[in-house]
Amino acid sequence: MRQEKHFISKDYLSRLNASPFFIVVDYQGLRVAHFTELRKRLAKVGAEVHVVKNSLFRVAAKEAGLADLGGTLTGQLAVITGQRDISSTAKAVKTFRSEFERPKLKFGYLNSQRLEAADLVSLADLPSIEVLRSHLLGVLQAPAAKLVRLLNTPATQLARVLQAKAEKG
């Protein structure tokens, strides 16, 4: 492999190792202005997209310990990586796709687990991580809140009885 190709492959490898996930999309037919818009939207959710050379990306994926991607890397591909939440990244791509009919989701990986296009769409439909955390916090706090109300009930009832007695007489 020529030196510049080796350098590019190492760059791909470092991006794969630095990100807990990646999503492969086919961007064929996407205009430069739209691709720039996609980059801006992905940056807002902590992700970035890079056009890749399929053969070099295949080498980098193999070095990263992923299964042989073989025939799945065909066409004009770009790889989306990020440091935050895969759900918000998939949601940004899905929203962009609904507006511009491109890029096409091919597959992805989350912690070395392969995700097909349908899996990525399912992840895109999930609420954001902040919403899920708030729901979890509400579920965790509910028993404590019920216990506090239960413990306060006798004291509240006693206070009402005393207040009624005081007003009566």
C-alpha positions, 0 to 999 in steps of 0.5 A, spaced: 500 500 500 502 506 498 504 511 503 498 516 502 493 510 502 496 507 509 495 514 512 488 515 510 487 508 512 490 510 519 486 516 519 479 512 518 482 507 524 483 512 529 476 515 527 473 508 528 477 507 535 475 514 537 467 513 536 463 508 540 459 508 534 459 509 526 453 509 521 455 508 513 450 512 508 450 512 501 450 519 499 449 518 491 446 524 488 447 528 494 449 535 492 455 539 495 450 544 498 446 539 501 452 535 504 454 541 507 447 542 511 448 535 513 455 536 516 452 542 520 446 538 522 450 532 525 455 537 528 449 540 532 448 533 535 456 531 536 457 527 530 461 528 523 460 525 516 466 523 512 466 521 505 471 514 505 474 510 500 471 503 500 477 499 499 481 503 505 475 503 509 474 496 509 482 495 511 481 500 517 474 496 519 478 490 519 484 493 523 479 495 528 476 488 529 470 488 526 467 483 521 469 483 514 465 488 511 466 485 504 460 486 499 457 491 504 461 497 502 459 499 495 457 505 492 459 512 494 459 511 501 460 516 507 461 514 514 458 518 520 462 518 527 460 521 534 462 522 541 455 522 544 448 519 542 447 514 536 440 515 537 440 523 536 445 522 530 440 517 527 434 522 528 438 527 525 440 523 519 433 520 518 430 528 519 435 530 513 433 524 509 425 526 509 427 532 507 432 531 501 431 523 500 438 522 501 443 519 504 440 512 504 442 508 511 446 502 509 448 499 516 452 501 522 456 499 528 454 500 536 460 497 540 462 492 535 455 490 534 452 491 527 446 494 526 442 494 519 438 500 516 431 498 520 435 498 527 438 505 525 431 507 524 428 504 530 434 508 534 432 514 531 425 514 533 427 513 540 426 519 545 433 523 546 437 521 552 435 527 556 428 525 555 429 518 557 433 520 563 428 524 566 423 518 565 428 514 569 428 519 574 421 520 575 420 512 576 426 512 581 423 518 585 415 515 585 416 510 590 420 515 595 414 521 593 409 516 595 412 514 602 413 521 604 405 522 602 403 516 606 408 518 612 405 525 612 397 523 612 396 521 619 399 528 621 395 532 616 389 528 618 390 530 626 392 537 624 385 538 620 381 535 626 385 540 631 383 545 626 376 543 626 376 543 633 379 550 634 374 553 629 368 550 633 369 552 639 
